[in-house]
Amino acid sequence: MTASRILSWTPAAIVFDCDGTLMDTERHWQDARDLVLDGYGFAPAPGFAERAKGLHYTECGTLMAVESGRPDLAEDMTSQLLTEFRTLVAEEPMTMPGARELVHDVRRFAPLAVASNCPAEVVESCLDTAGLLECFDHIVVPDDTIRPKPHPDVYLTAARLCGVDPADTLAVEDSHCGVQAAVGAGMRVLGAGSWPSPETVALVDLWVRALDNPEVRLWACDRVPSQATGNVPAP
C-alpha cells in the first residue's frame, strides 16, 4: 500500500506500541541496560542497542547475560534491568513528539489499544502519568498465553478485544521487532522514528520521522466516525 492510500483509509481500530512510540522510554531502557552491565563490569557489545530494541525485557536480560559471557546471570540481570527502568521512568516520564495529539485525534473515530512487551503495570503507570491511559480501551502485554513480540499475539489479542479484524486495524510502531509482530498479525503499519533498516522499511505501509508529521496529523483530523468501515477507498 502506498502512503497516499493508507492516508485515505480509515482503520476500524488502532493499536499503538508504547515504548518509543507513545512514550519516550527507549532511552530509559538504554540507560537501564548500561547501568546493569556496568554494575557487573561489562560493556555493551557493538550493535547491542539495536539488537535489544523492542525485545521483551526478559529476553533482553537474557541477551545481556549471554553477550557478556555469563548466561548464568540472566535472571539477576533481568530483575535489575526492570528495577532500573522503573526508577528512570518514574523520574522522567515523557511522551514522544506528536503522540499525545495523535491519540486524542484518532480516538474520535476508532477504538484504541496498546500492545506492548512491557509489564502491564509499567505501561499503565507511564500512560497514566502522561494523561493518556483513559484514551485506551485495552492494554495488552505478554503473559502465560500471549507470546511477546516479534510473535503476533499481542496484536491479534488487541484486535480481538476491539472487536475488529486485524486486516482492518492500523498498528503504530517504532521497532523492527514490533513491526514484525504487527505484520505477522495481518495489520497495516505506520512506523515512526529515526529512519530504520531497509528490512523494516519493506514491511511498513508508511514511515514518518515522528507522529507530529503534518500529513499524519491532517489524516487523523480528517477522519470522522462514520468513515470507520475498515475499507480502503478505490484509487
HELIX and SHEET records of a PDB file:
HELIX    1   1 ALA A    3  ILE A    6  1                                   4    
HELIX    2   2 GLU A   26  GLY A   39  1                                  14    
HELIX    3   3 PHE A   48  ALA A   52  1                                   5    
HELIX    4   4 TYR A   57  GLU A   67  1                                  11    
HELIX    5   5 PRO A   71  LEU A   73  5                                   3    
HELIX    6   6 ALA A   74  GLU A   91  1                                  18    
HELIX    7   7 ALA A   99  VAL A  106  1                                   8    
HELIX    8   8 ALA A  120  THR A  129  1                                  10    
HELIX    9   9 LEU A  133  CYS A  135  5                                   3    
HELIX   10  10 ASP A  153  CYS A  162  1                                  10    
HELIX   11  11 PRO A  166  ASP A  168  5                                   3    
HELIX   12  12 HIS A  176  GLY A  184  1                                   9    
HELIX   13  13 PRO A  198  VAL A  201  1                                   4    
HELIX   14  14 PRO A  214  ASP A  222  1                                   9    
HELIX   15  15 PRO A  225  GLN A  227  5                                   3    
SHEET    1   A 6 HIS A 138  VAL A 140  0                                        
SHEET    2   A 6 LEU A 112  ALA A 115  1                                        
SHEET    3   A 6 ALA A  13  PHE A  16  1                                        
SHEET    4   A 6 THR A 169  GLU A 173  1                                        
SHEET    5   A 6 ARG A 188  ALA A 192  1                                        
SHEET    6   A 6 LEU A 206  VAL A 208  1                                        
END                                                                             
